[in-house]
């Protein structure tokens, strides 16, 4: 995850649902670390699809400055869920489906304009 091209720090994340498939995989993972918050673009976290229902808040990110662009990178398009992205409790992005079943490109980054 990047906010305006910058990786957020670990303390900017609040995890509401812990990853149940892999807390930290690949990259520079250490025991007890959450992959997508560790400031390593090669680390990842994963949730089983059955572990959450649509509308479940998985995590929140706070920023002291207004964010215009959010980038989220996944291993594959098939692993990218549909997102509800809110800024100050105002809906900016609503995706009602995931990003399909393609396994390439690997990795893939989706960019969201939230300005």
JOJO-V959051 format. One record per residue. N is the residue number from 1. OMEGA is omega in whole degrees, 0 to 359 (NA if undefined). BURIAL is + if it has 16 or more other ideal C-beta (glycine too) atoms within 10 Angstrom, else -. Layout:
<<N & OMEGA & BURIAL> <N & OMEGA & BURIAL>>
This chain:
<<1 & 173 & -> <2 & 175 & +> <3 & 184 & +> <4 & 176 & -> <5 & 184 & -> <6 & 175 & -> <7 & 177 & -> <8 & 176 & +> <9 & 183 & -> <10 & 182 & -> <11 & 177 & -> <12 & 182 & -> <13 & 166 & +> <14 & 180 & -> <15 & 179 & -> <16 & 177 & -> <17 & 181 & -> <18 & 176 & -> <19 & 182 & +> <20 & 177 & -> <21 & 177 & -> <22 & 178 & +> <23 & 180 & +> <24 & 180 & +> <25 & 179 & -> <26 & 178 & -> <27 & 185 & -> <28 & 183 & -> <29 & 172 & +> <30 & 183 & -> <31 & 178 & -> <32 & 183 & -> <33 & 174 & +> <34 & 190 & +> <35 & 186 & +> <36 & 178 & +> <37 & 192 & +> <38 & 177 & +> <39 & 175 & -> <40 & 184 & +> <41 & 180 & -> <42 & 178 & -> <43 & 178 & +> <44 & 172 & +> <45 & 182 & +> <46 & 176 & +> <47 & 172 & +> <48 & 179 & -> <49 & 181 & -> <50 & 184 & -> <51 & 181 & -> <52 & 177 & -> <53 & 175 & -> <54 & 181 & -> <55 & 179 & -> <56 & 176 & -> <57 & 183 & -> <58 & 179 & +> <59 & 175 & +> <60 & 175 & -> <61 & 177 & -> <62 & 179 & -> <63 & 178 & -> <64 & 180 & -> <65 & 178 & -> <66 & 180 & -> <67 & 179 & +> <68 & 185 & -> <69 & 174 & -> <70 & 176 & +> <71 & 178 & -> <72 & 182 & +> <73 & 180 & -> <74 & 174 & +> <75 & 184 & +> <76 & 176 & +> <77 & 182 & +> <78 & 181 & -> <79 & 180 & +> <80 & 180 & +> <81 & 168 & +> <82 & 184 & -> <83 & 163 & +> <84 & 181 & +> <85 & 179 & +> <86 & 173 & -> <87 & 183 & -> <88 & 178 & -> <89 & 177 & -> <90 & 180 & -> <91 & 178 & -> <92 & 182 & +> <93 & 172 & -> <94 & 175 & -> <95 & 184 & -> <96 & 179 & -> <97 & 175 & -> <98 & 186 & -> <99 & 173 & +> <100 & 185 & -> <101 & 181 & -> <102 & 178 & -> <103 & 176 & -> <104 & 3 & -> <105 & 182 & -> <106 & 358 & -> <107 & 177 & -> <108 & 179 & +> <109 & 174 & -> <110 & 183 & -> <111 & 183 & -> <112 & 175 & -> <113 & 182 & -> <114 & 182 & +> <115 & NA & ->>
